[in-house]
């Protein structure tokens, strides 16, 4: 009891010395707020906000609703190609997009079918005559790859075009910076004016991919050696024994996986960076940097308080003493 009285006396002395900072930290209203309208149905009150809905997307595109968020428009346009151009009222671009996609995909499927037919003919001829001169149509395979790559480029370009033309008169849109980084790493940083970050993120991604490719090559090499050394009726006489090949196979596989994690992490980090710093474009730190520490009373007058009723001492009742820290910046 003697020590308790001394502590209370010291707290009161500090409180008196910093009486200008004395106030209650918690208010009754902070614990009694109602976040749901009781008139709503139980289902609506228990549900969470929808991140995306067909109704919002189609209504926003059809009515050119200015409240349609860029994220909702982008998400819907990944499936409904051309919706961004429709929303931006650039209808003349739709025939170009659909015409380009139709032409490249059609030619891609055609050349791919031509290659498969030639490959089937080659396999049949090889089975009949191991010395056949017939070969698969590699040119058709190459053209099919080019056509499918062109279709992917047109699809990517349609998404990028829609984002570029979304509310062009508004600057510093965090959603636009985020999607820029999703579609092209580093573009979000360029949109925010932070060009110096681009080589950092690209260096991290290119370096991660380089190590992934190197480790993957070594992994396949030692995997092949191990399989040859442990195969039934194996005649393997290489310099690397099976146990050592197994060890290096597992090591390079682990390093390959780490490299992929680093690649994905670098990509996601630049997306997050573009979003965060776009939101902080208008954040300014003033020259007034100060900190104020003062004693205060924590008023605990409801059931959510930290102290239990009836445990107060003397004049304190159910209140508690503490310190208030104020930061100015």
N, C-alpha and C positions, 0 to 999 in steps of 0.2 A: 504494500500500500504506500510506503514511503517513497519508493521509486516511481510509482504511478503519479503521485502528487507532484513530484519534481518534474516529470515529463509534461504534465498538463500545464504547469507554471511556465515552462520554457516555450511551449507551443503558444500560449496566450501572449507571452512577451514578444515572440516573433510576429504574431498577428497584429499586435498593437504597433509594432515598428513599421509594418507594411500595410497599414490599414487601408490605403488607397486601392490595394489589390484584393481586398477581401470581398468574396462573393460566392454564391453557391454554384457548383459546377453542373449539377443535374437539376432539371426541372420536372415537375409532375407531368407536363404535357409530353415530354419526350418518351414516356412509357405508356401513354394512353392514346397514341395516335391510331386512327382507324385507316388502314390502307385499302380497304375494299368497301365499295358501296353495298350496304346491306340489302338494298332493293334489288341488286342483281341476283341472277339465278346462282345456285350453288356451283354449277358447272363452270360458269364464266368467272366466278370469283376464285375458284380453285385452279383455273388454267393459267398458263404463262403466256406472255406475248409471243405471237407468231413471228418468226424471223422472215418467212417468205410465204406467200399464198398466191394461188392462181388468180383469185379475184382481184387482189391488189395489182398484180402484174398486168393482166389483160385490161383492166379498167384504166390503169395509168397510161398504157400504150395507146389504147383506142381514143381516150379523151385528151391525150397529151397533158396529163395531170402533172403540174409542177411539183407536187409533193412526192412523186414517185422517186424513191431513193435510187441512187446509182447502183448500189449493190443488188437491189431487187431486179433492176433492169438488166444488169449483167448476168445474173444467175438465170433469168428466164431466157435470155438471148443465147445462152450456151446450148439450149435445146431448140428454141424457136428462132432459127437463124434469120436475121433481117429485122427482128423486132426493134433493135436499137435504131436502125435507119428509119423505120416507120415512126418511132417516137420522136426522132429528131426532125421529122418531116422532110427527109431526103429520099423521097420515093424513087427518084431516078436511079439510085444505086442498087435497088432490089434486082432488076433484070441482070445487072452486071454480076452480082454476087451469085444468084441462082444459076445464071447461064454458065459462069465459070466453074461452079461446083458440079453442075450436071455434065459439062464437057470433060473435065479432068477425071471425075469418078467413072464416067462411061468409058473413056479411053483406058483408064487404069484397069477396069474389069475386063475389057477386051484383050489387052496385052497379057494380063495375068492368065486368062483362059488359054490364050495362044501358047504361052509358056508351058502350062500344065499339059496340054495336048502333046507338045513336042517332047516333054519329059516322059510321058507315058509311052510314046512311040520309041524313045531311046531305050527305056527299060525293057520293053518287049524285044527290041532288036538285040540288045545286049544279052538277054537270056537265050536267044536263038543262036547268036553268033558273038562270042566274046571279043572278036576282033573287028566288030562293026565300026564303021566310020561315021555313023549317025551320031549327032550330038544334040543336046537340048538347045532351044532357041534362047541363048543368053541375052540377045538384044531385046527380045520381047520382055524378058524379066526385068531388064534395066529400065525399059520404057515404062513398065507398070509401076516401078518404084518412083520414077520421076513424076508420073501422073498423080499418084496418091500423095506424094510430097507436095505437089502443086495444089491439090485440093485442101490439104491441111493448111497450107500457107494462105489460101483464100479465106478459109474459115477463121484463122487467126486474125487476118487483116480486117475481116468484117467486125470482129469483136473490138479490135483496137480502134477502128474508125468510129464505132458507136460511142466509145468512151471519150475519145478526143473531142467529139462534137456535142457531148452532153453539157448543156449549160455553159457554153464557152465564155459567156460574159462574167461568170463568177470565178474568182481566183481563190487559190488556196483550199481546194476541196480535199479533205482527208480521204474520202472514198475514192476519188480519182487517183490520188497518189498510191493508194493501196492496190488498186486493180492494175495500174501501170506496172507496179513491181511484180504482180502475179503474171502478167502477160510477157513482160520483158524485164528481167532483173537489172536493177540500176536506174530504170526509167523513173521510178517513183522518187529516187534521190535527186535526179535531174529536175523533176517537176518542183521539188522543194527548194531547188537552188543549192543543194549540197553535193556538188560535182566531185569533190575530193573523196567522197565515200565510195564512188563507183569502182575505182581500181582496187579498193580493199575487198569489196564483196566479190568482184569478178576474180580477183586473185585467189580468194579462198575457195570459190567454186571450181575454178580451173585446176587449182592445185589438188583439190579433193578428187576431182575426176581423173587426173593424171595418176594419182596413187591408187585409185580404184582399178584403173585399167592395168597398171603394172602388177598389182597384187593379184588381180583376176587371172592374168596370163601365167604368173608363177603358180597359182593355185591349180589351174588346169594342167600345167606341166607335171607337177608332183602327183596330182591325182592319177594322171595317165601312167606315170612310172609305177605308182603303188598298185594300180590295177593290173599292170603287166607282170609285176613281180609276184603277186598273190594269186594270179589266175591258175586254174587247174591245168596240169600238163604244161606249165610255163617253162619256156626256154630262156627266160630273161637272164642276161649276164652283164648287166650294166654296173657302173661303178657305185651307184647309190643303192644301198640295201632297202628293203621294204620298210623297216622300222624308221629309218631316217626319212624316207619319202613320206611316210604317214605323218611324222612330226612336222615337216615343212608344209605339207598340205594343210594341216590344221592351223598352222601359224599364219600362212598367207590367206587362208579363208577368213580368219578372224580379222586380220588387217584390212582385207577387202570390205568386210562388213563395217568396220570402223570408218573407212573412207566414205562409204555410202551414207552413213549417219552424218558425217561431217558435211557432205555435199548437200543433203536435205536440210541440215541445220543451218548452213550458210544461206540457202535460198529462203527459208522461213524467216531467218533473222533480218534479212534485208526487206522483206515484206512488212514485218513488224516495225522496223526502223522507219520506213516510209510513212506508215500510219501514225505512229507516235509523234514524229517530228512535224508532220502536217498539222496535227492538232495543236502543236505548240508554236505555230508560226507567230501567233499574236502574244505569246507569253513573254513578258519582259520583267526583268529583275531590277528594281529601283536601287538607287545608291543608299537608301535608308535601310541598313542591315543592323538589326538589334535584337536582343533577347532580354526578356524581363521575367524574373522569378520572384514569386510572392506567395505567402501562405494563403490558404483558403479553407473554407468550411464546406464539406460535402454533405449536403442535406439529403437524408435518406428517409423519405416519408411515404413510401409505398412498398408493395410486396416484392418489387423487382430490385430493391436496394441490396447492397452488398452486406450490410450489417443486419443482424437479427434483432427485432424489437425486444426491448427489455434488457439489453446487454450494455446499455450506456452507463457511464460513470458520472456522478456529480451533475455539474451544469451542462455537460455535453449532451445528455439525453441519448438519442439515437444518431446523432450527427458524428461525423468523423473529420479529423483535421488532416490536411495535406498541403501540397504545394501546387501552384499554378504556374505554368511556363507559357509565356507569350512570345511568339516569333513575328517580327516585322521584316518583310522583304518585298 
